[in-house]
Amino acid sequence: MKPRKISFWGLFGQHNLGNECTLQAVRHNVQKYLPDAETICICTDPEDTSARHELPAFPIAERYVGARDPGKRHAQRNRLTRLFRKVLVRIPQEVLETIRAFKILKGTDMLLVPGTGFLTDAATGPLGWPYEIFKWSLMARLCGCKLFYLSVGAGPIDHGLSKWLIKSALSLADFRSYRDQSTKTYLEGIGFPAKDDRVYPDLAFNLPEALLPSDGERTKRRTVVGVGLMTYAAEMSGGKPGDGVYLDYLNKLSAFVTWLLVHGYDVKLLIGDVVYDRPVQQDFRELLNGRKPVEAEGRLIDEPIDSVEHLLSQLAGTDVVVATRFHNVVLALILDKPVISIGFHHKCVSLMEDMGLSRYCQDIRRLDAEKLIDQFRDLINRQDELRPLIRQKTNEFRQALDEQYSAIFGGGLPG
């Protein structure tokens, strides 16, 4: 019997545009295969999700509602304050949250956990996202609904309790797939038996085609280079947070952008998270103002981006893209743009390898401006050759995701 009520679960509503396009993609495909199904979303900010997607939404936990950076919020409390909250606030609150979870999931046929890289304890520790996904996975099974993890990403997971919680949550699933081989390998490395699980591309590769803009009429003759910025969190790549890598990243990227402007290219600044990336936008502009050549006036484009649609429109107006955020790279590839990835996580390297573009990838911790210029020159020289290959790969990814949805919603799960 086909599911009548489907609940999406994820870190949605926080203005991370990669997460938002993931929700758009999975929702579109659910409507395509199950047009009569009722859908709701369980997320970090239900008010934003309801407004943005016109979808009934409920909070993962009340304490996250309105908190744009819950990991930082908890980290700033001292040890005594955290202990006090756990004993007098968190434990009673969890009882109420568990009852609420049962009520939300009551009558749900399927809980879908779509994409994104939430299988980590970076920033939140084990009692953040690892605990939440375990709790909701357990509640789903106790409520009798099917549990599906679709093209999810993982890592880093450092704490022993986090590993147990995440592995336990995954073990409860009726179906699991990962967005890249590196995630599957990572989970096997921490002791999860993922051998028989599937690998499917990132869900954003199956965005509805009606959402994708065309290049439109180009009025300028100069090449437009999209440069995607990111407020780098070192813990996401298994390192320690600090200003050193961030400042080095900004300096080297500004040297690269200065070179682009001097050599006659137009530059369009891009972001992928409306909250996190605005500070780096400001920092980068201030740093660049001291280097920008006079003749480059008017050739640095920095327009507001606050939705997936805005980001896609900005990407459509570029010729090539150099980006840090994972979904800036994904969306550029969907639009047939040759891309250089400044990677901060194993997912970035894995994606570029899968696309046959591994020569156009650098590690953010060892970013080399001269190498970036060389990679860019090579990319420009080969762009006409690369575009058909990118188009072929993205079509293959879309077909693979069609296979996954057809198997899940058509009743024939892959063996």
LUMTOR-142908 format. One record per residue: x, y, z of N, C-alpha, C, CB in turn. Coordinates in steps of 0.2 Angstrom, whole numbers, plus 2048, in hexadecimal, padded with zeros to 3 digits. Glycine has a CB too. Layout:
N
XYZXYZXYZXYZ ...
REM end
This chain:
415
8047FA8008008008008048068007FB800806 80380B7FC8078117FB8058168018058157F5 80B81980480A81D80A80582380881182080C 80182480D7FC82A80D7FE8308107F5828810 80382F81580683581980D834819802836820 81183981781883981781B83F81B81B839810 81F83E81F82384382382A84482182284282B 82C84A81F83384B81E83684D825834851819 83D84B82684084D82C84785082A841847831 84985682C84F85982A85086082D850859823 85686282C85986982E85686E82986086982F 85086F82984D87482484A87A828847870820 84A87F82484888682784D88A82A84388482D 85488882A85988C82D85D89082785E887830 85A89182185C89581C86389281985E89C81F 86488C81A86988881686688680F86C88281A 86988980A86588880486688180186888D7FF 86C87E80386D877801868872804874875803 86687380A86187080E85A87180A861871815 8598788098528798068518767FF852881806 8568767FB8558737F585486C7F585B8757F0 8578697FA8568627FB84F8607FD85B85F801 84C8648018458638038418657FD843868809 84286A7F983E86B7F383F8657EE8418717EF 8458627ED84585C7E98418567EB84D85A7E8 8428547F183F84E7F483784F7F484184C7FB 8358557F682E8577F682B8567EF82C85D7F9 82E8597EA82C8597E382B8517E183185C7DE 83084D7E38308467E082A8427E48368437E1 8298447EA8248417EE81D8427EA8238437F5 81C8497E981684B7E58158487DE8168527E5 81B8477DB81B8437D581983C7D58228447D1 81B8387DA81A8317DA8138307DE81F82E7DD 8128347E380C8337E880883A7E880F8317EF 80583C7E38028427E37FC8437E87FF8437DC 7F983E7EB7F483E7F07F783E7F77EF8387EF 7FD83D7F880083C7FF8008438038078397FF 7FE8428097FF84880D8068498107FA848814 80984F80F81084F81181185581781485180B 81585481C81785982181E859822813857828 82185D82582885E82682A85F82E82B864822 82E85B83083185C83783885F83683185583B 83986583983F86883784186D83D83E86C831 84687183C84987584184587C841850876840 84287E83C83F88483C83888383884388A83A 83388183C82D88083882988683582887C83C 82A88C83882789283682A89482F82889883B 83189482E83489582883289082383B896829 83288A82583188482082A88581D83287D823 82588682181E88781F81D88C81A819888825 82189281C82089881882489781182389E81B 82A89481182E89380B82B88E80783589180D 82888880982688280581F88180582A87C808 81B88580981488480981287D80B810886803 81587B81181587481381487481B81C870811 80F87081D80E87082581586D82880886B826 81787182D81D86F83081D86F83882387482E 82186B83B82286B84282986A84481E864844 82A86D84A83186D84C83486684E832872852 83B86584D83E85F84F83E86085784685F84C 84086685984086786083F86E862847864864 83B87086683987786883F87B86983487886D 84587886C84A87C86E84E87F86784F878872 84D87C86285187E85C84D883858852878857 84688485984288985684589085783B889858 84789385184989A85285189B85384689E857 85489585485B89585685F89484F85D89085B 86289984C86589884586C89484686789E842 86F89484C87589084D87488C85487B89584D 87088785486F88485B87688185E86A87E85A 87A87F85988187C85C885881860885879856 88588785D88988C86088688E86688A89285B 87F88F86687B89186C87D88C87287489186B 87D88687187E88187788688187987C87A875 88A88287489188287589388887A89588286F 89088E87989289487D89089388488E89A87A 88C88E88688A88E88D89088A89188388A88E 89188C89789688889B89488289D89988D8A1 89887E8A08978778A28918768A789D8738A4 89187B8AC88D87B8B288687C8AF88F87F8B7 8858818AB87F8838A887C87E8A488088A8A4 88087A8A087E87589C87B86F8A0883872897 87E86E8A687C8688AA87686A8AD8818678B0 8758718AF86F8738B28698728AE87087A8B5 86A8748A78658748A286386C8A186787789C 8688688A186686189F86285E8A586D85D89F 8638608AB86085D8B08598608B186485D8B7 8598668B185286A8B384E86C8AD8548708B7 85186C8A784D86E8A184D86989C85087589F 85386689A85386289484F85B89585A860892 85085889B84D85289C84585289C84F84F8A3 8428578A083B8588A083985A89983985D8A5 83D85E89683B86088F83B85A88A84086588C 83F85688B84085088683A84B88784684C888 83784B88D83184788E82B84A88A82F847895 82B85188A82585488682785387F82585B888 82D85487D82F85487682D84D873836855875 82F84887782D84187582684087383083C87A 82284287881A84287781884587181784587E 81B84B87081984F86A81B84C86481D85686A 82184886482384485E81E83F85C82A84185F 81C83B86181783686081183985D815833867 80F83F85F80984285C80A844855807848861 80F84785381184984D81184384881784D84C 81483E84A81583884680F83384681B834848 80A83484A80483084A801830843800832850 80082B8407FC82A83A80182B8347F782F839 80882C83580D82D83080E82682D813830832 80E82582681081F82381881E82280C81E81D 81B82482182282481F82582A821823823817 82B82982582F82F82783582F82283182E82E 83683481E83B83581984183A81C839837813 84783781D84C83C81F85083D818851838824 84F84381585284480F85984880F84D84780A 85E84580C86484880B86784C81186384D805 86B85180F86F85681487485281886A859819 87885581B87E85281F87D85282688485581D 87785182987585183087884C83486E852831 87B84683187E84183588584383787E83A831 88584783C88B84A83F88A84C84688E84F83A 88F84D84A88F85085089385785089184B856 89585984B89885F84A89486584D89B861843 89686985189386F85488E86D85A88F87384F 88A86885988586685E88786186387E86485A 88C85D86188D85786688885286588E85A86D 88984C86988484786987D84886B88784186D 87C84D86F87584E87187185386D875851878 87585586787185986286E85585D87785E85F 87185585686E85285186E84A85287185484A 87484785487484085586E83D85987A83E858 86D84185F86783F86386084086086784386A 86084585C85984785985784285485984E856 85C84085085B83B84B85983484D86083B845 85D83385385B82C85685482C85986182B85B 85383285D84C83286084683185B84B838864 84783585584183585084182F84C84283B84C 84782C84B84782584884482084C84E823846 84582085384281B85783A81D85884581C85E 83982385883182585982E82285283082C85A 83182384C82E82184682C819846832822840 83181684983080E84982B80C84E83780B84A 82B81085482680E85981F81085782781285F 81E81585281881784F81681384981881F84D 81A80F84781880A84281980D83B811808843 81D81283A81E81583382581383081D81D833 82581282A82B81182683081682782A80F81F 83781582783C81982884181982283F81982F 84281E81F84681E81984B82481984281F812 85282281985782781885982781185D82581D 85882D80E85982E80685F832805853831803 86583080286B83380086D8388058698387FA 86E83580B87183981187883981186E836818 87B83F81488283F81588483F81C885846812 88A83D81E88D83C82489483F82688C835826 89584082C89C84282E89D84982F8A183F82A 8A184B8338A58478388A084583E8AB84B83B 8A283F84189F83D8478A483B84C899837845 8A583F8518AB83E8558AA83B85C8AE845856 8A483C85F8A383A8658A083286589E83E869 8A282E86A8A082786A89882786A8A382486F 89582B86E88E82B86F88A82D86988C82F875 88D83286588A83485F88A82E85A88E83A85C 89082A85A89082585588B81F857897821855 88A81E85D88581985F87E81B85D885818866 87D82285E87682485D87482485587582C85F 87982685187882784A87882084787E82B847 87C81B84987C814847875811849882810849 87381284F86D81085186781284D86C811859 86781984C86281C848861819841863823847 86781883D86881583786580E83786F816834 86780A83C86580383C85D80283C868800842 85A80783F85280783F84F80883885080C844 85380A83385080C82D84E806829855810829 84880782584680282084A80281A83F80381F 84D80881885180981285680F81484C80B80C 85C80E81186181381286581480B866811818 86681A80A86B81B80486F82280686781D7FD 87582280387A82780587B82B7FE880824808 87D8327FF87E8367F98858357F687D83D7FB 8898317F98908307F689382A7F98948367F6 8988277F589B8217F889F8237FE8A081E7F3 8A28297FF8A682B8048A182B80B8A8832803 89B82D80B89782C81189682581389082F80F 89582180E89481980F89A817812892815809 8A08188108A78168128A88198198AC81880E 8A681F81A8A78228218A381F8268A482A821 89C81D82589881982989B81282B891819827 89D80F8268A08098278A680982B8A2805820 8AA80F82A8B081082E8AE8118368B481682C 8A88138388A781483F8A380E8418A381A840 8A280883D89F80283F89880183D8A0802846 89580583988E80483688E7FF83088B80A835 88A7FA83088A7F582B8867F88258877EE82D 88A7FC8218877FF81B8887FB81488980681B 88B7F681588D7F280F8877F18098907EB810 8817F080C87C7EE8078787F58068777E980A 8797FA80887680080787880380087780680D 8738087FE87480A7F78778117F786E80B7F3 87B8137F287D81A7F187981D7EB88581A7F0 8768237ED8738277E887582E7E886B8267E8 8758327E38778387E387383D7E787783B7DC 8768437E98738487ED86C8497EA87784E7ED 86784A7EE86084B7EC85F8517E885B84B7F2 8638567E986285C7E586385B7DD8678627E7 8668567DB8678557D48608537D186C84F7D3 85B8527D58558517D28508567D485284A7D4 85285C7D484E8627D58498627CF8528697D5 8438657D083E8657CA84186A7C58378687CC 8418687BF84486B7B98418727B88438677B3 83A8737BA8378797BA83A87F7BE8308797BB 83E87C7C38418817C88488847C584387E7CF 84B8807C08518827BE8518877B885587B7BB 85488D7B98548927B48598917AF8568997B8 8578947A985C8947A38618997A485889479D 8668997A086B89E7A08688A579E87189C79B 8638A579A8608AB7988658AF79385F8B079E 8638B57918678B978C86C8BC7908628BE789 8728BA78E8788BD79087A8C478D87E8B8790 87A8C979087C8D078D8838D278D8778D5790 8878CF79288E8D07938928CB78F8908D179A 8988CE78D89C8C97898A18C678E8A08CD784 8A38C97948A88C77988A58C079C8A98CC79E 8AA8BC79D8A88B67A18A68B87A88AE8B17A1 8A18B57AB89F8B67B28A08B07B68978B77B2 8A48B17BB8A68AC7BF8A38AC7C68AE8AC7C1 89F8A77C889C8A77CE8A08A47D38958A27CE 8A18A87D98A68A67DE8A18A57E58AB8AC7E0 8A189F7E789D89D7ED8A189E7F389A8967EC 89E8A17F88A18A27FE89E89E8048A18AA800 8A289D80989F89980E8A389B8158A089180D 89F89C81A8A289C8218A489682389D8A0826 8AB8948238AD88E8238AD88C82B8B488E821 8AA88682C8AA8838338AF87D8328A3880835 8B587D8368BA8788358B88718388C087A839 8B387283D8B186B83F8AD86783A8AC86C845 8AB86A8358A78668308AC86182C8A386A82B 8B286382C8B785F8298BB85B82E8BB863824 8B985B8348BD8578398C285B83C8BF851836 8C386183B8C886583E8C68698448CB86A839 8CA86D8468C887284C8C68798498CE872851 8C187C84C8BF88284A8C488784B8B888484D 8C588C8478C98928498C98978438D088F84A 8CD89C8448CD8A283F8D28A183A8CE8A8842 8D789D83B8DD89C8378DB89A8308E2897839 8D789482F8D58928288D08978258D288B829 8CC8998298C789E8268CA8A48238C28A082C 8CF8A78278D28AD8248D78AC81E8D78B082A 8DA8A681E8DE8A48198DA8A28138E289D81B 8D489F8148CF89E80E8CD8A580B8C989B811 8CB8AA80F8C98B080D8CF8B48098C78B5812 8D58B480C8DA8B78088DC8B48018E08B780D 8DC8AD8018DE8AA7FB8D88AB7F68DF8A37FC 8D28AA7F88CC8AB7F48CC8B27F18C68A97F7 8CD8B77F58CD8BE7F38D38BF7EE8CE8C37F9 8D98BC7EF8DE8BC7EA8DC8BA7E38E58B97EC 8D88B47E38D68B17DD8D18B67DA8D28AA7DF 8CC8B97DE8C78BD7DB8CA8C37D88C28BF7E0 8CF8C67DB8D38CC7D98D68CA7D28D98CE7DE 8D98C47D18DC8C27CB8D78C17C68DF8BB7CC 8D18BF7C78CB8BF7C38C98C57C08C58BB7C6 8C98CA7C58C78D17C38CC8D47BE8C58D57C9 8D28D37C08D88D67BC8D88D47B58DF8D57C0 8D68CD7B58D68CA7AE8D08CA7AA8D88C37AF 8CB8CF7AC8C68D07A88BF8CC7A98C78D07A1 8BF8C87AF8B98C47B08B58C87B58BB8BD7B3 8AE8C77B48A98C97B98A98C47BE8A28CB7B5 8A78C67C48A78C27CA8A08C37CD8AD8C37CF 89D8BD7CE8968BD7D28978B97D88918BA7CE 8968BD7DE8978B97E58908B67E68988BF7EA 8918AF7E988C8AB7EA88C8A97F288C8A57E6 8878A77F58868A47FB88289E7FB8848A9801 88289A80087E89480187A89380788288E7FF 87B89880C87889881287689F81487C894818 8708A181486E8A88158718AB81C8678A9814 8718A78218738A982887A8A982886F8A582D 87D8A38278848A28298898A682488689B828 8878A781E88B8A981888B8B181888A8A6812 8878B481B8878BB81A88D8BF81D8808BE81D 88F8BC8238958BF82689B8BE8228978BC82D 89C8B881E8A28B781A8A18BC8148A38B0818 89B8BD81289A8C180C89D8C880E8938C280A 89B8CB81489E8D18168A58D181789A8D381C 8A88CC81A8AF8CC81B8B38CC8148B18C581F 8B08C88108B48C78098B38CE8058B08C2805 8AE8D18068AD8D88028B28DD8058A68DB802 8B38DD80C8B78E280F8BF8E080D8B78E2816 8C08DA80D8C78D880B8C98D98048C88D080C 8C48D87FF8C58D97F88C58E17F78BF8D67F4 8C28E57FA8C28EC7F98C98EF7F98BD8F07FE 8CD8EC7FD8D48EE7FD8D98EC7F88D78EC804 8D68E77F48DA8E47EE8D78E57E78DB8DD7EF 8D18E77E78CD8E77E18D08ED7DC8C68E87E2 8D28EB7D68D48F07D18CF8F57CF8D78EC7CB 8D18FB7CE8CD9007CC8C88FE7C68D09077CB 8CC8FB7C18C88FA7BB8C38F47BC8CD8F77B6 8C28F17C28BE8EC7C38B78EF7C68C08E77C8 8B68F57C78B08F87C98AA8F67C58B19007C9 8A58F47C989F8F27C689F8EA7C389D8F67C0 8A58E77C48A58E07C18A58DB7C78AB8DF7BD 8A48DD7CD8A38D87D389B8D97D48A78DA7D9 8988D37D38908D37D488F8CF7DB88D8CF7CE 88B8D37DF88A8D07E68828D27E788E8D37EB 87E8CD7E58778CE7E58748CA7EB8738CD7DF 86E8CC7EE86C8C87F48698C17F18668CC7F7 86B8BC7F68688B67F48658B37FB86E8B17F2 85E8B27FB85B8AF8018568A97FF8578B5804 8578A67FA8538A07F885789C7F384C8A27F5 8548967F28578917ED8568947E685488B7ED 8508987E584F89A7DF8548A07DD84889D7DE 8558A47E285A8AA7E18618A77DF85A8AE7E7 8638A27E386989F7E286A89C7DB86B89A7E7 8658987D98658957D286589B7CD85F8917D1 8618A07CE8618A67C98688A97C885C8AB7CB 86C8AA7CE8738AC7CE8778A87CA8758AE7D5 8778A17CC87B89C7C987A89C7C187A8957CC 87489D7BF87289D7B88768A27B486B89D7B7 8778A87B887A8AD7B48828AD7B48788B47B8 8858A77B688C8A67B688E8A27B088F8A37BD 8958A27AF89789D7AA89B8977AD89C8A17A5 89F8997B28A28947B68A28967BE8AA8937B4 8A38917C28A28927C98A788F7CD89B88F7CB 8AA8937D28AF8917D78AB8917DE8B58957D7 8AA88C7E18A588C7E78A88887ED89E88A7E5 8A68897F38A88867F98A28817FB8AA88A7FE 89C8847FC8968807FE89487B7FA890885800 8938757FC89286F7F988C8707F48908697FD 8868737F68818747F188187A7EC87A8757F5 88687E7EE8888837E888B87F7E288D8887EB 88F87A7E48928767DF88D8727DB8988727E2 88886F7DF88386A7DC87F86E7D887F8677E2 87C8747DA8778787D687B87A7D087487D7DA 88187C7D088587F7CA8858797C588C8817CC 8878737C788786D7C388186C7C088A8677C7 87B86C7C387586B7C18738707BB86F86C7C6 8768767BB87587B7B687B87B7B18758827B9 87E8757B18848747AC8898797AC8818757A5 88B87B7B28918807B389787C7B588F8857B8 89C87D7B18A387A7B48A587D7BB8A887C7AF 8A78797BF8A887B7C68AF8797C98A28787CA 8B187D7CD8B787C7D18B487C7D98BD8817D1 8B68767DC8B38757E38B98777E88B086E7E4 8B887B7ED8BC87C7F28B98787F88BD8847F4 8BC8727F98B886D7FD8BA86E8048BA8667FB 8B586D8098B686D8108B48668138B2873813 8B286180F8AF85B8128B085680D8A785C814 8B085080F8B184A80A8AB84A8058B184380E 8A584D8068A084D8018A28517FB89A850804 8A68567FC8A885B7F68AD8577F28AB8617F9 8B18537F48B684F7F18B384A7ED8BC84C7F5 8AE8467F08AA8417ED8A68437E88A683D7F3 8A38497E889F84B7E38A384D7DD89B8527E5 8A88507DE8AC8527D88AF84C7D48B28577DA 8B18477D88B38407D58AE83D7D18B683C7DB 8A883D7D48A283A7D18A183D7CA89C83A7D5 8A28447CA8A08487C48A68487BF89F84F7C6 8AC8447C18B28447BC8B584B7BC8AF8437B5 8B584F7C28B88567C28BD8567C88B285B7C3 8C08517CA8C48517D08CA8557CF8C684A7D2 8CC8577C98D285B7C88D08627CA8D485B7C1 8C98647CB8C786B7CC8C586B7D38C286D7C7 8C88687D88C68687DF8CD86A7E38C38617E1 8CC86E7E88D18707ED8CE86F7F48D48777EC 8D286D7F98D186D8008D18748038D5868804 8CC8768078CC87D8098D187E80E8C587E80D 8D38798128D98798178E087A8148D987381B 8E087980D8E787A8098E587D8038EA873808 8E18828038DF8867FD8E588A7FB8DA88B7FF 8E78897F48EC88C7F18EA8917EB8F18877EE 8EB8977EC8E889C7E78EB89B7E08E98A37E9 8F189A7E08F58997D98F28927D68FC8987DA 8F188D7D98EE8877D78E78887D48EE8817DC 8E388C7D88DC88E7D78DC8927D08D98927DC 8E18967CF8E189A7C88E38957C38E789F7C9 8E78907C48E988B7BF8E38877BD8EF8877C1 8DF8857C28D98817C18D48847BD8D787E7C8 8D388B7BF8CE88F7BC8D08907B48CE8967BF 8D68917B38D98927AC8D788B7A88E08937AB 8D98867AB8D787F7A88D087E7A78DA87A7AC 8CC8807AC8C587F7AB8C28847A68C18817B2 8C488A7A58C288E7A08C488B7998C58957A1 8CA8897988CC8867928C88807908D3884792 8C587C7958C28767948BA8767958C5870798 8B887C7968B187C7988AC87A7928AF884799 8AD87B78C8A98787878A98707868AB87B780 8AF86E7888B08667898AC86478F8B7864788 8AC8677948AA86579B8A286579B8AD8697A0 89F86A79889886B799894865797896871795 89586279189185C78F89285679489385A788 89885679789A85079C8968527A28A185079D 8968587A489285A7AA88B8587A98938617AC 88885A7A48818597A287F8517A287F85C79B 88484D79F88384679F8838437A688984379B 8878467AB8888437B18818457B588E8467B5 87F84B7B587A84E7B987384A7B68798557B8 8738487B086D8447AD86D83D7B086D8447A6 87383A7B18748347B48728347BB87B8317B3 8748397BF87283A7C686A83B7C78758407C9 86783F7C286083F7C285D8397C185E8457BD 85F8357BC85C82E7BB85D82A7C185F82B7B5 86382A7C48648267CA85F8277D086B8267CC 85E82E7D18598307D685282E7D48598377D7 85082E7CE84A82C7CB8498247CD84982D7C4 84E8217CC84E8197CE84D8197D58558167CC 85081D7DA84F81C7E184881E7E38548217E4 8458237E083E8257E28398207DF83C82C7DF 83A81D7D98368187D68368127DA8388177CF 83C8107DD83C80A7E183880B7E78438087E2 8398117EA8368127F182F8137F18398187F4 82D8177EC8258187EC8228147E78258207E9 8258107E382280B7DF8228047E282680B7D8 8248037E88247FD7EB8297F87E981D7FA7EA 82E7FA7E68337F57E483A7F77E68337F47DD 83B7F77ED8427F97F08477F57ED8427F87F7 84D7F97EB8537F67E88557F17ED8587FA7E6 8587EB7EA85A7E67EF8617E77F08597DF7EC 
REM end
